[in-house]
Amino acid sequence: MRESEPDAELGPFSSPAARATPWAAALAVIGEAEVFWLSTVRPDGRPHVTPLLAAWSLGGMCFTTGGQERKARNLDHDPHCVLTTGTNALTGMDVVIEGVASPVDDRSERERAVADFETKYGAHLTDPGGTWYGLGEAVIAGDVRLYRVAPATGFAFGKLPVSSQTRYTWPGR
């Protein structure tokens, strides 16, 4: 996947002294975040939100799930979703990525994504006593679904002392 830099525009609800947050700063928040919130829509239209592990890989946000889990069934019906992360405080930055989730079927791409997950989450995935030990092998084998969310729109919400709302759009999407 070719990485593309999104266009960034400062939103109207920003403080007068605010500047658009560079994509690199939003990507750093994504890289450091341990927990993300995935929002999907059930077939009957009701929302569903769940916490999960996620990593920026293959030019988008990647996450895993079992094929029979609610989020997988929702994505089978409607692949549009939102991933959110940030701080549970009035300072720092929150990041939102909106897009379409697609299963990653290519083994070499699954291997690359697993390597990115293992770099990010370390012992949680790689040590025999880790909470998610063995997940990487299951993803590579195709026993666990790996999704990639192709970003369409993103937001970085800078908080106190200067609040900003930066909107990211990816050319051609």
Backbone bond lengths (Angstrom), bond angles and torsions (degrees), N, CA, C in turn:
res aa  C-N    CA-C-N  psi(-1)  N-CA   C-N-CA  omega(-1)  CA-C   N-CA-C  phi
1 M - - - 1.444 - - 1.519 109.92 -
2 R 1.265 115.28 134.54 1.453 120.59 178.27 1.526 109.04 -85.07
3 E 1.326 115.67 128.34 1.462 120.66 177.61 1.528 108.48 -76.54
4 S 1.313 115.62 133.84 1.457 118.62 175.08 1.527 108.61 -125.37
5 E 1.302 114.57 139.69 1.459 121.92 179.26 1.530 107.99 -81.40
6 P 1.335 117.73 127.65 1.465 118.41 179.21 1.523 112.00 -77.21
7 D 1.315 115.70 158.52 1.455 121.46 170.08 1.523 106.97 -76.29
8 A 1.324 117.93 142.79 1.469 122.45 -178.84 1.522 108.93 -121.92
9 E 1.340 114.99 134.86 1.464 120.67 -179.80 1.527 108.60 -137.89
10 L 1.319 116.76 131.25 1.456 121.61 178.38 1.524 109.05 -73.29
11 G 1.328 116.16 131.99 1.457 121.67 -177.58 1.514 113.24 -83.17
12 P 1.337 116.16 163.52 1.465 121.45 -175.01 1.532 114.25 -71.38
13 F 1.314 119.28 -13.55 1.461 121.18 -178.16 1.527 112.11 -95.90
14 S 1.313 116.65 19.47 1.462 122.63 -179.72 1.525 110.93 -88.11
15 S 1.328 115.82 155.05 1.462 120.99 175.11 1.526 109.41 -63.02
16 P 1.339 117.77 153.26 1.470 120.34 -179.31 1.532 114.01 -55.31
17 A 1.322 118.32 -34.44 1.467 121.08 -177.63 1.537 112.95 -88.96
18 A 1.323 117.53 2.99 1.467 120.83 -175.22 1.522 112.27 -73.04
19 R 1.303 114.54 153.35 1.464 123.32 174.62 1.520 107.29 -124.91
20 A 1.309 116.74 154.56 1.462 120.51 176.24 1.529 109.12 -61.05
21 T 1.307 116.06 137.04 1.464 121.19 179.28 1.523 108.78 -77.05
22 P 1.330 118.49 124.15 1.462 120.04 177.63 1.529 110.50 -60.16
23 W 1.327 116.52 144.73 1.452 121.62 179.32 1.527 111.18 -55.21
24 A 1.320 117.58 -36.37 1.464 120.54 -179.95 1.526 111.10 -59.56
25 A 1.323 118.33 -35.38 1.464 121.37 179.02 1.534 110.50 -70.27
26 A 1.320 117.14 -40.85 1.470 120.47 176.99 1.524 110.18 -65.26
27 L 1.321 116.83 -41.06 1.464 121.47 178.48 1.529 110.79 -63.97
28 A 1.320 117.62 -34.24 1.470 121.00 176.48 1.526 110.47 -64.80
29 V 1.328 117.74 -40.58 1.470 120.70 176.61 1.527 109.83 -62.35
30 I 1.319 116.95 -43.85 1.464 121.32 177.85 1.527 110.12 -60.28
31 G 1.325 116.29 -42.23 1.460 120.60 -178.34 1.516 113.53 -67.38
32 E 1.315 117.59 -30.63 1.463 121.52 -178.65 1.526 113.23 -90.23
33 A 1.321 117.38 -21.08 1.467 120.97 -176.75 1.522 111.04 -68.75
34 E 1.318 115.58 137.64 1.455 120.47 177.62 1.523 112.26 -95.66
35 V 1.335 116.86 -34.27 1.464 121.26 -176.44 1.521 109.69 -118.82
36 F 1.313 114.94 137.44 1.461 123.01 175.99 1.520 107.94 -124.47
37 W 1.315 116.10 157.16 1.460 121.80 176.65 1.522 107.35 -114.36
38 L 1.329 116.47 121.98 1.465 122.20 178.42 1.516 108.69 -100.18
39 S 1.329 115.74 125.95 1.467 121.84 176.26 1.524 108.69 -110.56
40 T 1.326 115.05 125.34 1.467 122.46 177.47 1.521 107.37 -129.74
41 V 1.332 115.60 176.96 1.457 120.72 179.11 1.523 108.78 -122.42
42 R 1.329 115.72 129.35 1.463 121.00 176.99 1.533 109.50 -69.51
43 P 1.317 117.17 159.32 1.469 119.54 179.19 1.531 114.06 -56.42
44 D 1.344 117.87 -27.09 1.469 119.46 179.24 1.531 112.35 -88.03
45 G 1.361 117.14 5.04 1.458 121.36 175.92 1.512 115.08 95.44
46 R 1.323 117.63 -8.91 1.459 119.67 179.19 1.526 109.88 -75.18
47 P 1.332 118.09 145.63 1.465 120.84 179.60 1.528 111.46 -75.91
48 H 1.307 115.28 157.26 1.463 122.75 174.53 1.518 107.14 -139.69
49 V 1.326 117.27 129.42 1.463 122.53 179.50 1.521 107.95 -129.39
50 T 1.334 115.98 135.73 1.459 119.96 179.25 1.523 110.41 -146.86
51 P 1.340 117.15 144.73 1.468 119.93 175.56 1.527 109.70 -80.26
52 L 1.340 115.39 148.69 1.462 120.21 177.14 1.511 111.03 -161.79
53 L 1.333 115.75 172.13 1.459 122.79 172.89 1.522 107.28 -84.28
54 A 1.317 117.20 144.61 1.462 120.93 176.51 1.520 108.66 -153.31
55 A 1.316 114.92 155.77 1.468 120.86 179.33 1.520 109.28 -144.95
56 W 1.322 115.71 147.06 1.456 120.63 172.75 1.524 106.64 -76.53
57 S 1.311 116.86 117.16 1.456 122.15 -178.20 1.516 107.91 -157.64
58 L 1.306 116.91 153.93 1.471 122.24 177.27 1.525 111.67 56.66
59 G 1.330 116.97 29.50 1.462 120.94 177.99 1.514 114.78 76.72
60 G 1.328 117.45 17.59 1.462 120.88 179.13 1.511 110.38 -163.10
61 M 1.310 115.86 -173.22 1.458 121.75 177.09 1.519 108.51 -87.41
62 C 1.332 116.24 129.20 1.464 121.09 179.71 1.517 110.03 -116.61
63 F 1.337 115.25 144.24 1.461 122.06 175.40 1.516 108.39 -151.49
64 T 1.328 115.89 166.90 1.458 121.12 -178.48 1.521 110.39 -120.99
65 T 1.331 114.98 159.79 1.456 121.01 173.96 1.522 109.44 -166.79
66 G 1.298 115.51 159.89 1.459 120.36 172.74 1.516 109.66 -76.95
67 G 1.310 116.67 150.07 1.461 121.37 -176.84 1.512 115.30 -63.63
68 Q 1.325 118.15 -22.08 1.463 121.09 -179.18 1.522 113.26 -101.92
69 E 1.331 117.28 1.99 1.459 119.34 177.84 1.523 110.00 -71.34
70 R 1.329 115.58 154.88 1.467 121.86 -177.24 1.524 111.34 -53.69
71 K 1.342 118.48 -44.33 1.474 120.02 -177.32 1.521 111.14 -63.35
72 A 1.332 117.71 -37.86 1.471 120.41 178.39 1.524 110.44 -66.94
73 R 1.309 116.64 -42.60 1.475 119.77 179.13 1.526 110.15 -65.12
74 N 1.334 116.93 -38.53 1.468 119.66 176.96 1.524 110.90 -63.17
75 L 1.335 116.46 -44.74 1.472 120.35 -178.70 1.524 112.03 -67.81
76 D 1.333 117.30 -29.62 1.464 119.87 173.95 1.529 110.68 -61.69
77 H 1.323 115.39 -34.94 1.470 121.31 -178.82 1.533 111.82 -82.15
78 D 1.342 116.12 -41.94 1.469 121.82 -178.01 1.526 107.83 -148.77
79 P 1.331 118.34 108.83 1.469 120.85 -174.73 1.525 115.37 -76.73
80 H 1.327 118.74 -3.72 1.461 120.42 177.55 1.521 109.25 -71.03
81 C 1.332 116.14 136.08 1.456 120.16 -178.60 1.521 109.96 -156.88
82 V 1.340 114.32 174.53 1.458 122.03 179.34 1.523 107.99 -136.49
83 L 1.323 116.59 134.98 1.467 122.93 172.09 1.522 107.87 -113.53
84 T 1.327 115.98 133.32 1.459 122.63 -176.59 1.521 109.74 -129.80
85 T 1.314 117.08 142.50 1.464 121.81 173.01 1.518 108.36 -151.85
86 G 1.304 116.19 170.63 1.459 119.98 177.93 1.502 111.43 152.88
87 T 1.318 115.64 -146.13 1.457 120.70 -177.23 1.517 109.52 -113.29
88 N 1.291 115.28 154.63 1.453 121.43 175.00 1.527 107.62 -99.73
89 A 1.321 114.46 51.87 1.464 121.14 -175.96 1.526 108.84 -150.79
90 L 1.313 115.74 170.42 1.467 120.84 178.73 1.520 112.62 -85.07
91 T 1.328 117.31 0.47 1.457 121.73 176.60 1.522 108.50 -117.95
92 G 1.315 116.63 166.70 1.461 120.81 179.04 1.513 111.50 96.21
93 M 1.330 114.76 -150.12 1.460 119.92 -177.29 1.521 109.67 -145.45
94 D 1.321 116.09 140.33 1.453 123.13 171.66 1.526 107.22 -109.20
95 V 1.332 115.91 144.35 1.460 121.01 -179.69 1.529 109.00 -127.55
96 V 1.310 115.78 137.80 1.461 123.09 179.90 1.523 108.16 -127.34
97 I 1.325 116.08 132.64 1.466 121.46 175.61 1.524 107.94 -123.01
98 E 1.328 116.43 120.67 1.462 122.64 176.53 1.517 108.28 -105.61
99 G 1.326 116.31 141.54 1.456 118.21 177.89 1.509 112.73 178.43
100 V 1.303 114.71 -162.22 1.459 122.84 -178.26 1.522 108.36 -115.57
101 A 1.332 115.85 126.76 1.459 121.96 -179.88 1.521 110.18 -89.14
102 S 1.326 115.48 133.54 1.459 121.99 176.68 1.513 109.08 -129.69
103 P 1.340 117.70 138.41 1.462 118.84 174.71 1.526 110.03 -63.75
104 V 1.326 116.10 142.16 1.457 121.52 176.72 1.526 106.59 -95.32
105 D 1.318 116.36 111.64 1.461 121.30 -175.51 1.521 113.39 -98.54
106 D 1.318 117.91 -25.10 1.458 122.04 -177.29 1.535 110.06 -72.09
107 R 1.325 116.00 124.58 1.468 120.54 -176.51 1.529 112.28 -60.45
108 S 1.329 118.06 -41.64 1.467 119.50 -178.55 1.531 110.61 -65.45
109 E 1.323 118.33 -34.37 1.463 120.82 176.22 1.523 110.69 -69.91
110 R 1.332 117.38 -39.19 1.466 119.81 176.34 1.525 109.94 -62.49
111 E 1.339 117.55 -40.87 1.466 120.81 178.09 1.527 110.87 -61.93
112 R 1.328 116.81 -42.38 1.467 120.67 179.74 1.533 110.52 -64.77
113 A 1.331 116.53 -42.75 1.465 119.78 179.21 1.528 110.88 -65.10
114 V 1.342 117.37 -42.22 1.463 120.53 177.96 1.529 110.10 -59.92
115 A 1.318 117.65 -41.63 1.469 120.60 177.89 1.527 110.18 -60.25
116 D 1.336 117.18 -40.45 1.469 120.24 178.57 1.531 110.90 -66.75
117 F 1.331 117.41 -41.10 1.464 121.00 176.63 1.530 110.47 -61.88
118 E 1.337 116.48 -44.96 1.463 120.24 -177.68 1.529 111.40 -66.71
119 T 1.323 117.50 -35.43 1.461 120.30 174.87 1.524 110.19 -64.22
120 K 1.304 116.27 -42.74 1.460 121.11 -176.82 1.527 112.84 -72.60
121 Y 1.323 117.84 -47.38 1.460 121.68 -171.97 1.525 113.97 -99.62
122 G 1.344 117.26 -7.23 1.458 122.46 172.07 1.513 115.55 50.10
123 A 1.346 115.06 -126.10 1.463 122.46 -172.07 1.528 113.29 -58.34
124 H 1.314 118.32 -26.03 1.468 119.98 177.51 1.525 110.99 -58.39
125 L 1.328 116.27 -29.40 1.466 121.41 -178.27 1.521 113.42 -108.17
126 T 1.326 116.80 -26.46 1.469 119.39 -169.68 1.523 115.40 -103.10
127 D 1.327 118.37 -22.43 1.466 120.75 -178.78 1.521 110.47 -91.26
128 P 1.335 118.30 139.47 1.463 120.69 -179.38 1.534 113.89 -53.17
129 G 1.310 118.95 -27.41 1.465 121.00 177.24 1.516 113.57 -90.44
130 G 1.326 117.31 0.94 1.461 121.40 -177.91 1.522 112.02 -68.77
131 T 1.313 115.97 146.81 1.454 121.92 -177.65 1.524 113.01 -54.22
132 W 1.334 117.46 -40.12 1.455 121.18 -176.83 1.531 111.90 -113.94
133 Y 1.333 115.67 28.94 1.465 119.88 178.42 1.534 109.32 -58.64
134 G 1.320 116.44 133.52 1.460 122.05 -179.35 1.517 113.72 94.54
135 L 1.330 116.93 -11.62 1.468 119.84 -179.91 1.519 110.82 -61.34
136 G 1.331 116.79 -41.74 1.462 120.35 -178.94 1.522 112.09 -58.33
137 E 1.321 116.19 -46.16 1.472 119.81 178.80 1.524 111.14 -63.11
138 A 1.334 116.92 -39.40 1.465 120.76 179.16 1.531 111.40 -65.57
139 V 1.323 116.27 -37.45 1.473 120.25 178.44 1.527 109.63 -67.51
140 I 1.322 116.98 -47.43 1.467 120.64 -178.82 1.522 110.77 -61.11
141 A 1.332 116.86 -40.26 1.462 121.01 -179.80 1.528 112.57 -72.74
142 G 1.331 116.75 -14.74 1.460 120.39 -178.80 1.515 113.16 87.47
143 D 1.345 117.65 11.74 1.463 121.70 179.11 1.525 112.21 -79.30
144 V 1.313 116.64 -20.53 1.458 123.74 176.48 1.522 106.16 -124.20
145 R 1.320 116.68 136.54 1.462 120.09 179.96 1.528 111.01 -72.20
146 L 1.312 114.74 137.51 1.458 122.50 171.08 1.521 106.23 -113.86
147 Y 1.329 115.59 126.07 1.461 121.28 177.25 1.521 109.27 -111.51
148 R 1.319 114.62 147.90 1.458 122.47 171.11 1.512 107.38 -120.69
149 V 1.322 116.13 125.64 1.459 120.96 176.45 1.519 107.35 -95.39
150 A 1.320 115.48 111.93 1.466 120.97 175.22 1.526 106.87 -73.36
151 P 1.321 118.17 115.11 1.467 119.25 -175.80 1.526 111.57 -68.77
152 A 1.319 115.58 132.39 1.461 121.62 174.64 1.526 109.19 -106.46
153 T 1.326 115.03 -46.59 1.455 122.26 179.10 1.523 107.93 -138.87
154 G 1.309 116.16 143.80 1.453 120.66 175.64 1.513 109.82 -138.06
155 F 1.314 114.83 161.85 1.458 120.31 178.48 1.519 109.25 -139.00
156 A 1.312 116.15 144.34 1.460 122.79 168.58 1.520 105.93 -121.40
157 F 1.319 115.46 122.64 1.454 121.53 179.59 1.523 108.21 -107.96
158 G 1.326 115.87 99.66 1.453 120.71 175.31 1.514 108.68 -76.85
159 K 1.326 116.81 138.64 1.460 120.32 -176.38 1.521 109.90 -112.58
160 L 1.298 116.98 -168.03 1.460 121.73 -174.84 1.522 112.80 -46.19
161 P 1.312 119.23 143.01 1.456 128.08 13.51 1.542 114.34 -86.14
162 V 1.340 118.83 -17.82 1.468 121.12 177.39 1.520 107.34 -122.13
163 S 1.315 117.11 117.13 1.460 118.82 -179.18 1.527 110.02 -87.86
164 S 1.318 113.31 140.11 1.468 118.98 179.29 1.519 109.15 -143.94
165 Q 1.307 114.27 152.52 1.456 121.88 176.25 1.525 106.46 -128.87
166 T 1.321 115.91 107.29 1.454 120.57 179.23 1.520 108.55 -106.03
167 R 1.316 115.39 131.36 1.466 121.41 177.97 1.522 107.87 -105.76
168 Y 1.345 116.07 130.13 1.470 122.00 177.13 1.519 108.52 -110.19
169 T 1.318 115.29 135.34 1.461 120.45 172.58 1.522 107.76 -130.91
170 W 1.316 114.95 141.00 1.458 121.11 -178.67 1.513 109.09 -97.56
171 P 1.330 117.18 124.83 1.460 120.60 -179.77 1.533 111.23 -56.60
172 G 1.300 115.77 137.38 1.463 120.85 176.60 1.516 114.44 81.31
173 R 1.333 117.70 7.26 1.475 118.69 179.74 1.491 110.97 -120.11
